[in-house]
Amino acid sequence: MVRSDHVAPIYVINLLISDLIQLCYMIIQVAKPDYWNIEEISYDIYLSAVFASVYFMVCVALERYLVIAHPLWYRYRRTIKTSVVVCVLVWTLPLAYFLTLYFWHVYVPRRIIFAIVLLLPFPLLIFFLVGTLRALSASISVHSGEKRQIVGILVLVLLIYTVLFLPQIIVFFVLRYDTTLSTLSVLFLKLSPLADLVLYVFMRKGATDKLLASVCCCRIDSKDISSFFSKYRGQQP
């Protein structure tokens, strides 16, 4: 899927790697290792994967936004080398963060800083979606099918972030511990690798059109069934 004119799969592949790291941590958590340092180190790696997952979704949204809003600039600037450099930078940021705060044992400031770092992509995702919707009306070179796919990807990325990541960020900001909110936020966060599978499907060409076609077929079938039963009832004495 990776071509010189289509670099978005590079970010998706790295997003898949971060999802696999999160799944490995869930296995370690269920296994309950005897040594506490193994669980602590694996938890730090898990948070790094969560960090990378959020920012790779930002990279996907940015790449889709540039296709619509700045097509000429993006056409001459997009290269595989640039995408690889961005991916290395995304993986380096959480590593630098944890190495800096490794000896900082005060738990509350550390979690608040982590929440702020995870909250920064939220306005960016909103900006990319709004900017793309505004630029769609003036865009002529992009086909209607590709437009629907790009909008679907941006909406899905924002939805995944809002539903699955934002509750955990709120828990990090709240200093008072709430068992119900904490449990639900952890549950939603662990569902993020599963939600990313839907994003992989939307990245394929024609996926949005097939989904819309299936929905339309379901509506047509339901209308035919309802009309059949109405005619059948009308024929009864």
URURZI-V486857 format. One record per backbone hydrogen bond with DSSP energy under -0.5 kcal/mol. CO is the residue of the C=O (numbers start at 1). NH is the residue of the N-H. Records with the same first field share a line. If there is no record, write none. Layout:
BEGIN
CO = NH  NH
END
This chain:
BEGIN
1 = 3
3 = 6
6 = 3
7 = 10  11
8 = 11  12
9 = 13
10 = 14
11 = 15
12 = 16
13 = 17
14 = 18
15 = 19
16 = 20
17 = 21
18 = 22
19 = 23
20 = 24
21 = 25
22 = 26
23 = 27
24 = 28
25 = 29
26 = 30
27 = 31
28 = 32
35 = 38  39
36 = 40
37 = 41
38 = 42
39 = 43
40 = 44
41 = 45
42 = 46
43 = 47
44 = 48
45 = 49
46 = 50
47 = 51
48 = 52
49 = 53
50 = 54
51 = 55
52 = 56
53 = 57
54 = 58
55 = 59
56 = 60
57 = 61
58 = 62
59 = 63
60 = 64
61 = 65
62 = 66
63 = 67
64 = 68
65 = 69
66 = 70
70 = 74
71 = 75
72 = 76
73 = 77
74 = 78
79 = 83
80 = 84
81 = 85
82 = 86
83 = 87
84 = 88
85 = 89
86 = 90
87 = 91
88 = 92
89 = 93
90 = 94
91 = 95
92 = 96
93 = 97
94 = 98
95 = 99
96 = 100
97 = 101
101 = 104
103 = 105
105 = 107
106 = 110
107 = 111
108 = 112
109 = 113
110 = 114
111 = 115
112 = 116
113 = 117
114 = 118
115 = 119
116 = 120
119 = 122  123
120 = 124
121 = 125
122 = 126
123 = 127
124 = 128
125 = 129
126 = 130
127 = 131
128 = 132
129 = 133
130 = 134
131 = 135
132 = 136
133 = 137
135 = 139
143 = 147
144 = 148
145 = 149
146 = 150
147 = 151
148 = 152
149 = 153
150 = 154
151 = 155
152 = 156
153 = 157
154 = 158
155 = 159
156 = 160
157 = 161
158 = 162
159 = 163
160 = 164  165
161 = 165  166
165 = 169
166 = 170
167 = 171
168 = 172
169 = 173
170 = 174
173 = 175
178 = 182
179 = 183
180 = 184
181 = 185
182 = 186
183 = 187
184 = 188
185 = 189
186 = 190
187 = 191
188 = 191
189 = 192
191 = 195
192 = 196
193 = 197
194 = 197  198
195 = 198  199
196 = 200
197 = 201
198 = 202
199 = 203
201 = 204
204 = 207
206 = 210
207 = 211
208 = 212
209 = 213
210 = 214
211 = 215
212 = 216
213 = 217
214 = 218
215 = 219
216 = 220
217 = 221
218 = 222
219 = 223
220 = 224
221 = 225
222 = 226
223 = 227
224 = 228
225 = 229
226 = 230
227 = 231
228 = 232
229 = 233
230 = 234
231 = 235
232 = 236
END
